[in-house]
Amino acid sequence: MRNITTASLLAALTILSTPAASAQPSSGSIGLRGGVPVDCALFINQSSQTVDIVNGVSNLTLGSVGERCNSGTGYTVTISSANGGVMLSQGAQAVPYSIQWHDTGLRSLTTPVVMSRGGARAYLTTRSFRVTVPAQPQALAGVYTDTITMTIAAR
């Protein structure tokens, strides 16, 4: 009987000395976070058109330019000319021109053209890129060039 009493006493002491279960919260939360990086791009498809400087051209399609940007705060597209809106020959004779793309209307590139877009365009929007060059019947022989640069940037 002594073994039973001792075992009962040890069991009772073990139960009494076990710490009480701590109160568990009835609810909790788990954070969830994700992100989408800004993705703005221009897609330029240039044709092999040659500008007729002597006779001039009106709305000659030089190619197409597509734009897309997922910035919710909008973005800008800037069009600039290396020669300030003129084609130059090796002899530095200048031939002015104007461009037209999307909603620019007919514009000179003597200063950069900056177009602000108010919201995102997640899907590619492509438009023809056109040039108008007035006739230059007195132009000297040679190759006339300029480089038009387009950039897109999220706001």
C-alpha positions as CSV (number, residue, x, y, z in Angstrom):
1,M,0.0,0.0,0.0
2,R,2.9,2.2,0.6
3,N,3.8,2.1,-3.1
4,I,0.4,3.1,-4.1
5,T,0.3,6.0,-1.7
6,T,3.7,7.2,-2.8
7,A,2.8,7.0,-6.4
8,S,-0.5,8.9,-5.8
9,L,1.4,11.6,-3.9
10,L,4.0,12.0,-6.7
11,A,1.3,12.2,-9.3
12,A,-0.5,14.9,-7.3
13,L,2.7,16.8,-6.8
14,T,3.4,16.6,-10.5
15,I,0.0,17.9,-11.4
16,L,0.2,20.8,-8.9
17,S,3.7,21.8,-10.0
18,T,2.9,22.0,-13.7
19,P,2.5,25.7,-14.8
20,A,-1.0,26.7,-15.7
21,A,-1.6,26.9,-19.5
22,S,-1.0,30.5,-20.7
23,A,-4.0,32.3,-22.3
24,Q,-3.9,32.0,-26.1
25,P,-5.1,34.8,-28.3
26,S,-8.5,34.2,-30.0
27,S,-7.3,35.6,-33.3
28,G,-4.1,36.7,-35.2
29,S,-3.0,38.0,-38.5
30,I,-0.5,37.2,-41.2
31,G,0.9,40.0,-43.4
32,L,0.8,39.6,-47.2
33,R,2.9,41.8,-49.5
34,G,3.6,41.8,-53.2
35,G,4.8,44.2,-55.8
36,V,4.9,45.0,-59.5
37,P,7.9,46.9,-60.9
38,V,7.5,49.8,-63.2
39,D,7.8,48.7,-66.8
40,C,7.9,51.4,-69.5
41,A,9.0,50.7,-73.0
42,L,9.1,52.1,-76.5
43,F,9.1,49.8,-79.6
44,I,10.5,51.4,-82.7
45,N,10.1,49.9,-86.1
46,Q,11.9,52.0,-88.8
47,S,11.1,51.7,-92.5
48,S,13.7,52.2,-95.2
49,Q,12.1,55.3,-96.6
50,T,14.4,58.0,-98.0
51,V,13.4,61.6,-97.8
52,D,13.2,63.5,-101.1
53,I,14.9,66.8,-100.1
54,V,14.6,68.5,-103.5
55,N,10.9,68.0,-104.0
56,G,10.0,67.7,-100.3
57,V,7.7,65.2,-98.6
58,S,4.4,65.6,-96.6
59,N,3.5,63.1,-93.9
60,L,6.0,60.5,-95.1
61,T,5.8,57.5,-92.8
62,L,9.3,56.7,-91.4
63,G,8.1,53.8,-89.3
64,S,6.0,53.1,-86.3
65,V,6.5,53.7,-82.6
66,G,4.7,51.8,-79.8
67,E,4.5,52.8,-76.2
68,R,3.5,51.1,-73.0
69,C,3.9,51.9,-69.3
70,N,2.3,50.5,-66.3
71,S,3.0,53.4,-64.0
72,G,-0.2,54.4,-62.3
73,T,1.0,58.0,-61.9
74,G,1.5,58.4,-65.6
75,Y,4.6,58.8,-67.7
76,T,6.3,61.1,-70.3
77,V,7.5,60.5,-73.8
78,T,10.2,62.9,-75.0
79,I,11.2,63.3,-78.7
80,S,14.4,65.2,-79.4
81,S,16.8,65.8,-82.3
82,A,20.6,65.7,-82.3
83,N,20.7,68.6,-84.8
84,G,17.8,70.7,-83.3
85,G,15.2,69.7,-85.9
86,V,17.3,69.9,-89.1
87,M,19.0,67.4,-91.3
88,L,22.6,68.4,-91.9
89,S,24.9,67.5,-94.9
90,Q,28.6,67.0,-94.6
91,G,28.9,70.6,-95.8
92,A,26.6,71.7,-92.9
93,Q,23.8,72.8,-95.1
94,A,20.6,72.6,-93.0
95,V,17.2,71.2,-94.1
96,P,14.4,71.7,-91.6
97,Y,11.7,69.2,-91.0
98,S,8.7,68.6,-88.8
99,I,7.5,65.3,-87.2
100,Q,4.1,63.9,-86.4
101,W,3.4,61.0,-84.0
102,H,0.4,60.0,-82.0
103,D,-1.1,63.2,-80.7
104,T,1.7,65.7,-81.3
105,G,0.3,67.3,-84.4
106,L,2.9,68.6,-86.8
107,R,5.9,69.7,-84.6
108,S,9.4,71.0,-85.1
109,L,12.2,69.5,-83.0
110,T,14.1,72.7,-82.5
111,T,13.4,72.0,-78.9
112,P,12.4,68.6,-77.5
113,V,8.7,67.6,-77.6
114,V,7.5,66.3,-74.2
115,M,4.2,64.5,-74.0
116,S,2.7,63.7,-70.7
117,R,0.4,60.7,-70.2
118,G,-1.9,60.9,-67.3
119,G,-2.3,57.2,-66.5
120,A,-1.0,53.8,-67.3
121,R,-1.1,52.2,-70.7
122,A,-0.4,48.6,-69.8
123,Y,-1.0,47.5,-73.4
124,L,1.1,48.5,-76.4
125,T,-0.2,51.5,-78.4
126,T,1.4,51.8,-81.8
127,R,1.2,54.8,-84.1
128,S,2.9,55.8,-87.4
129,F,5.8,58.2,-87.1
130,R,5.7,60.7,-89.9
131,V,8.0,63.5,-91.2
132,T,7.3,66.5,-93.4
133,V,10.2,68.2,-95.2
134,P,9.6,71.4,-97.3
135,A,11.0,71.3,-100.8
136,Q,14.6,72.5,-101.1
137,P,15.1,72.9,-104.8
138,Q,18.5,74.7,-104.2
139,A,19.9,72.0,-101.9
140,L,23.5,71.0,-102.5
141,A,24.4,67.4,-103.4
142,G,25.1,65.2,-100.4
143,V,23.7,63.0,-97.7
144,Y,21.6,64.8,-95.1
145,T,21.1,63.2,-91.7
146,D,19.7,63.7,-88.2
147,T,19.1,61.4,-85.3
148,I,15.7,61.5,-83.6
149,T,15.8,60.1,-80.0
150,M,12.7,59.0,-78.1
151,T,12.6,58.3,-74.4
152,I,9.9,57.1,-72.1
153,A,10.0,57.6,-68.3
154,A,7.5,57.0,-65.5
155,R,6.4,59.9,-63.4
